[in-house]
């Protein structure tokens, strides 16, 4: 099997090994199924967001009658209201990774992420990696399916389900439909025809009323104060907007603020930062035209924390202890200095 890799590979080697390879959806499905047995207990690991939650649900469905049991876990605390609403309304069964014992599982899958995206993932040897983000770092896995040209991992999972002749339940279809909407920003971001085909396939199965309920659950009244702070601290220079909002209860508010400021005319870059726990979180946004937010995030913070993303959207998380002493008292000016030197 061409995509069954048994040694550690780099992003460059991955690209070289996969050039010219044409796999059908059925081929990928069979290769995926082959690494599991009836006696396996499978742990699906995600960094919880709509795309990863929906994709994990689909993977769990694919393995329902092929393994002994399958559980979904995530390291991050889910506080963003739309994600909480998605889990509640669609009755998604998932729990924190710290609540499980790894020794209870024989196989591990990471979906909509890669081992280098979170320090927690480094302690796990994954058997399968399914993702749509650009290839980063190095890993060892028996099955790898990474397609950076796809707008959402959910679109890939729809192809797996269809190849298996499995019609998704209303809950799974609704989750996948919503995930594609979110990750493609209603097809305003980069996407393939395959994303549109998956989206159209799900349209008549998904519950559109539940999708709207999830979409309308976004902001708590108390979180409006972070917008106030962002307006008070923001600096705009050379069409770049910078704002540090200080300590945040939930880092997802930084994403919402960044997306809001990204709508401002004549602003080509948006940098929003905050401190959550003992970590600095920086959100990057740009128009993706002759710019690459993921590359910039990696250049600015990759050596001292985890960083990466897409051309138009990226994120970095850095332990505060890893910052230089002069940067410990972080503010908007610090954010501007650390990012602009790589622009």
C-alpha positions as CSV (number, residue, x, y, z in Angstrom):
1,X,0.0,0.0,0.0
2,X,1.6,3.3,-1.1
3,X,0.2,5.4,1.7
4,X,1.1,3.1,4.5
5,X,4.3,4.7,5.8
6,X,6.4,2.8,8.4
7,X,9.1,5.4,9.1
8,X,9.3,8.9,10.2
9,X,8.9,11.3,7.3
10,X,9.3,15.1,6.9
11,X,6.9,17.4,5.2
12,X,9.2,17.6,2.2
13,X,9.5,13.8,2.0
14,X,5.7,13.4,2.4
15,X,5.1,15.6,-0.6
16,X,7.7,13.8,-2.7
17,X,6.3,10.4,-1.8
18,X,2.8,11.4,-2.7
19,X,3.4,13.2,-6.0
20,X,1.6,11.5,-8.8
21,X,-0.3,9.1,-6.6
22,X,-4.0,8.8,-7.5
23,X,-6.0,7.1,-4.9
24,X,-9.7,6.5,-5.1
25,X,-12.0,7.0,-2.1
26,X,-12.4,3.2,-2.0
27,X,-8.7,2.7,-1.9
28,X,-8.2,5.1,1.0
29,X,-11.1,3.5,2.8
30,X,-9.7,0.0,2.5
31,X,-6.2,1.1,3.5
32,X,-7.7,2.8,6.6
33,X,-9.8,-0.2,7.5
34,X,-6.9,-2.6,7.1
35,X,-5.0,-1.2,10.1
36,X,-7.8,-2.2,12.5
37,X,-9.0,-5.5,13.9
38,X,-12.1,-6.7,15.8
39,X,-10.2,-6.7,19.1
40,X,-9.0,-3.1,18.9
41,X,-10.0,-0.4,21.3
42,X,-9.6,2.9,19.3
43,X,-9.0,6.4,20.6
44,X,-9.8,9.3,18.2
45,X,-7.8,12.3,19.3
46,X,-8.8,15.8,18.1
47,X,-8.3,19.5,19.0
48,X,-12.0,20.2,19.4
49,X,-13.7,22.5,16.9
50,X,-16.6,21.9,14.4
51,X,-14.5,20.3,11.7
52,X,-12.6,17.9,14.1
53,X,-15.8,17.0,16.1
54,X,-17.8,16.2,12.9
55,X,-14.9,14.3,11.3
56,X,-14.4,12.3,14.5
57,X,-18.1,11.3,14.5
58,X,-17.7,10.1,10.9
59,X,-14.6,8.1,11.7
60,X,-16.4,6.5,14.7
61,X,-19.2,5.5,12.4
62,X,-16.8,4.0,9.9
63,X,-15.4,1.8,12.7
64,X,-18.6,0.9,14.4
65,X,-18.7,-2.8,13.5
66,X,-15.0,-3.2,12.8
67,X,-13.5,-2.7,16.3
68,X,-14.4,-3.4,19.8
69,X,-14.9,0.2,20.9
70,X,-14.2,3.8,19.8
71,X,-13.9,6.9,21.9
72,X,-13.3,10.6,21.0
73,X,-11.1,12.8,23.2
74,X,-9.7,16.3,23.1
75,X,-7.1,18.2,25.1
76,X,-8.7,21.7,25.0
77,X,-11.5,23.0,27.2
78,X,-14.6,23.7,25.0
79,X,-15.9,27.1,26.0
80,X,-16.9,28.7,22.7
81,X,-20.7,28.8,22.7
82,X,-21.2,27.6,19.2
83,X,-19.1,24.5,19.9
84,X,-20.9,23.8,23.1
85,X,-24.2,24.2,21.3
86,X,-23.0,21.8,18.6
87,X,-22.0,19.1,21.1
88,X,-25.3,19.5,23.0
89,X,-27.7,19.7,20.1
90,X,-26.1,16.9,18.2
91,X,-25.4,14.8,21.3
92,X,-21.7,14.3,20.5
93,X,-20.0,11.9,22.8
94,X,-16.5,13.2,23.6
95,X,-14.4,13.8,26.7
96,X,-11.2,15.4,27.9
97,X,-8.0,13.4,27.1
98,X,-6.9,13.8,30.7
99,X,-9.8,11.7,31.9
100,X,-8.7,8.5,30.0
101,X,-5.8,6.0,30.4
102,X,-3.9,5.5,27.2
103,X,-3.0,1.9,28.1
104,X,-6.7,1.0,27.7
105,X,-6.4,1.6,23.9
106,X,-4.6,-0.4,21.2
107,X,-5.0,2.0,18.3
108,X,-4.8,5.8,18.0
109,X,-6.2,8.2,15.3
110,X,-5.6,11.9,15.1
111,X,-8.1,13.8,12.9
112,X,-8.1,17.4,11.6
113,X,-4.8,17.9,13.2
114,X,-1.2,16.6,13.2
115,X,1.1,15.4,16.1
116,X,3.1,18.6,16.1
117,X,0.0,20.9,16.6
118,X,-0.3,20.4,20.3
119,X,2.3,19.3,23.0
120,X,-0.2,16.8,24.3
121,X,-0.1,14.9,21.0
122,X,3.6,14.3,21.3
123,X,3.1,11.6,23.9
124,X,1.0,9.5,21.6
125,X,2.1,7.2,18.8
126,X,-0.6,7.5,16.1
127,X,-1.6,4.7,13.8
128,X,-3.6,7.0,11.5
129,X,-3.5,10.7,10.6
130,X,-6.3,12.3,8.7
131,X,-6.1,16.0,8.1
132,X,-6.5,18.9,5.7
133,X,-3.9,21.3,7.1
134,X,-0.5,21.9,5.5
135,X,2.0,19.1,6.5
136,X,4.2,20.1,9.4
137,X,6.8,18.4,11.5
138,X,7.6,14.7,11.5
139,X,5.7,11.6,12.6
140,X,5.3,7.9,12.4
141,X,2.0,6.3,11.3
142,X,0.7,3.3,9.5
143,X,-2.0,5.3,7.6
144,X,-1.7,9.0,6.5
145,X,-4.2,10.9,4.5
146,X,-3.4,14.6,4.4
147,X,-4.9,16.8,1.7
148,X,-4.1,20.5,2.3
149,X,-6.0,21.5,-0.8
150,X,-9.3,20.5,0.8
151,X,-11.3,23.2,2.6
152,X,-12.3,20.9,5.5
153,X,-11.5,17.5,6.8
154,X,-15.2,16.9,7.0
155,X,-15.3,16.8,3.2
156,X,-12.7,14.1,3.2
157,X,-14.8,12.1,5.7
158,X,-17.9,12.4,3.6
159,X,-15.9,10.7,0.8
160,X,-15.0,7.9,3.2
161,X,-18.6,7.4,4.2
162,X,-19.8,7.3,0.6
163,X,-17.1,4.9,-0.3
164,X,-18.3,2.6,2.5
165,X,-21.9,3.0,1.3
166,X,-22.9,4.4,4.6
167,X,-25.5,7.1,4.6
168,X,-24.8,9.4,7.6
169,X,-27.4,9.9,10.3
170,X,-29.0,13.3,10.6
171,X,-26.7,14.1,13.5
172,X,-23.5,13.2,11.6
173,X,-24.7,14.9,8.4
174,X,-25.6,18.0,10.3
175,X,-22.2,18.1,12.0
176,X,-20.3,17.5,8.8
177,X,-22.5,20.1,6.9
178,X,-21.8,22.7,9.6
179,X,-18.1,21.9,9.7
180,X,-17.7,22.5,6.0
181,X,-19.6,25.8,6.3
182,X,-17.3,26.9,9.1
183,X,-13.9,25.8,7.7
184,X,-14.6,27.2,4.2
185,X,-16.3,30.3,5.7
186,X,-19.3,29.5,3.5
187,X,-16.9,28.9,0.6
188,X,-15.3,32.3,0.8
189,X,-12.0,30.6,1.8
190,X,-9.9,28.2,-0.3
191,X,-11.9,25.0,-1.2
192,X,-12.0,22.3,-3.8
193,X,-14.9,21.1,-6.0
194,X,-14.8,18.1,-3.7
195,X,-15.8,20.3,-0.8
196,X,-18.8,21.6,-2.7
197,X,-19.8,18.0,-3.7
198,X,-19.7,16.9,-0.1
199,X,-21.6,20.0,1.0
200,X,-24.3,19.4,-1.6
201,X,-24.6,15.7,-0.7
202,X,-25.2,16.6,2.9
203,X,-27.7,19.4,2.2
204,X,-30.8,17.2,2.1
205,X,-29.8,15.0,5.0
206,X,-28.6,17.7,7.5
207,X,-31.1,19.5,9.8
208,X,-30.9,23.1,8.7
209,X,-32.7,24.4,11.8
210,X,-30.1,22.9,14.1
211,X,-27.4,24.4,11.9
212,X,-28.9,27.8,12.4
213,X,-29.2,27.3,16.2
214,X,-25.6,26.4,16.4
215,X,-24.5,29.4,14.3
216,X,-26.5,31.8,16.4
217,X,-24.8,30.7,19.6
218,X,-21.5,32.7,19.6
219,X,-21.1,35.4,22.2
220,X,-21.8,35.7,25.9
221,X,-22.7,39.2,27.2
222,X,-19.6,39.2,29.4
223,X,-17.4,38.7,26.4
224,X,-18.3,42.0,24.9
225,X,-15.8,43.6,27.4
226,X,-13.0,41.9,25.4
227,X,-14.1,43.9,22.3
228,X,-14.0,47.1,24.4
229,X,-10.4,46.3,25.4
230,X,-9.4,45.4,21.8
231,X,-10.7,48.8,20.6
232,X,-8.9,50.6,23.3
233,X,-5.5,48.9,22.8
234,X,-5.5,48.4,19.0
235,X,-2.8,50.0,16.8
236,X,-3.1,50.3,13.1
237,X,0.1,50.7,11.0
238,X,0.7,50.1,7.3
239,X,-2.8,48.5,6.9
240,X,-1.9,46.1,9.8
241,X,-4.1,46.0,12.9
242,X,-2.6,44.8,16.2
243,X,-4.5,44.4,19.5
244,X,-3.6,42.6,22.8
245,X,-6.6,42.0,25.0
246,X,-4.8,40.7,28.1
247,X,-6.0,37.7,30.1
248,X,-9.0,35.8,28.6
249,X,-11.3,33.2,30.1
250,X,-11.6,31.5,26.8
251,X,-9.1,31.9,23.9
252,X,-11.8,31.4,21.3
253,X,-12.9,35.0,21.9
254,X,-9.7,36.0,20.3
255,X,-10.7,34.2,17.1
256,X,-14.1,36.0,17.1
257,X,-12.4,39.4,17.6
258,X,-9.8,38.6,14.8
259,X,-12.6,37.6,12.4
260,X,-14.5,40.9,13.2
261,X,-11.5,43.1,12.6
262,X,-10.6,41.2,9.4
263,X,-13.8,42.7,7.9
264,X,-12.4,46.3,8.2
265,X,-11.7,47.9,4.8
266,X,-8.0,48.6,4.1
267,X,-6.8,46.3,6.8
268,X,-4.7,43.6,5.2
269,X,-3.3,41.9,8.4
270,X,-5.0,41.3,11.7
271,X,-3.0,40.2,14.8
272,X,-5.0,39.6,18.0
273,X,-3.4,38.2,21.2
274,X,-4.4,37.3,24.7
275,X,-3.1,35.3,27.6
276,X,-5.0,32.1,28.6
277,X,-3.6,30.4,31.7
278,X,0.2,30.4,31.3
279,X,0.1,30.6,27.5
280,X,0.2,33.5,25.0
281,X,-2.3,32.9,22.2
282,X,-1.9,34.9,19.0
283,X,-4.5,34.8,16.2
284,X,-3.5,35.8,12.6
285,X,-5.8,36.8,9.8
286,X,-5.1,38.2,6.4
287,X,-6.6,38.2,2.9
288,X,-4.3,35.3,1.7
289,X,-3.4,37.3,-1.4
290,X,0.4,37.2,-1.7
291,X,0.4,36.5,2.1
292,X,0.6,33.4,4.2
293,X,-0.6,33.6,7.8
294,X,0.5,30.0,8.6
295,X,4.1,30.7,7.4
296,X,4.2,34.0,9.4
297,X,2.9,32.3,12.6
298,X,5.6,29.6,12.3
299,X,8.4,32.2,11.6
300,X,7.3,34.4,14.5
301,X,6.6,31.8,17.2
302,X,7.4,28.3,15.9
303,X,10.7,28.1,17.8
304,X,9.2,28.9,21.2
305,X,5.7,27.4,20.9
306,X,3.3,25.7,18.6
307,X,2.2,27.6,15.5
308,X,0.7,27.1,12.1
309,X,-2.4,27.3,9.9
310,X,-3.6,28.3,6.5
311,X,-2.7,31.2,4.1
312,X,-5.5,33.4,5.4
313,X,-5.8,32.2,9.0
314,X,-3.3,30.9,11.6
315,X,-2.7,30.5,15.3
316,X,0.2,30.4,17.7
317,X,0.4,29.3,21.3
318,X,3.5,30.0,23.4
319,X,4.2,29.2,27.1
320,X,4.8,32.6,28.8
321,X,8.0,31.2,30.3
322,X,9.4,30.8,26.8
323,X,9.2,34.5,26.0
324,X,12.3,36.7,26.5
325,X,12.3,38.5,29.8
326,X,11.7,41.8,28.1
327,X,8.5,40.4,26.6
328,X,6.9,39.0,29.8
329,X,4.9,42.1,30.3
330,X,3.1,41.5,26.9
331,X,1.2,44.3,25.2
332,X,0.1,45.5,21.8
333,X,3.5,47.0,21.1
334,X,5.2,43.7,21.9
335,X,2.8,41.9,19.6
336,X,3.6,44.4,16.8
337,X,7.4,44.1,17.3
338,X,7.4,40.2,17.3
339,X,5.3,39.9,14.2
340,X,6.4,42.8,12.0
341,X,10.0,41.7,11.8
342,X,8.9,38.7,9.8
343,X,6.6,40.5,7.5
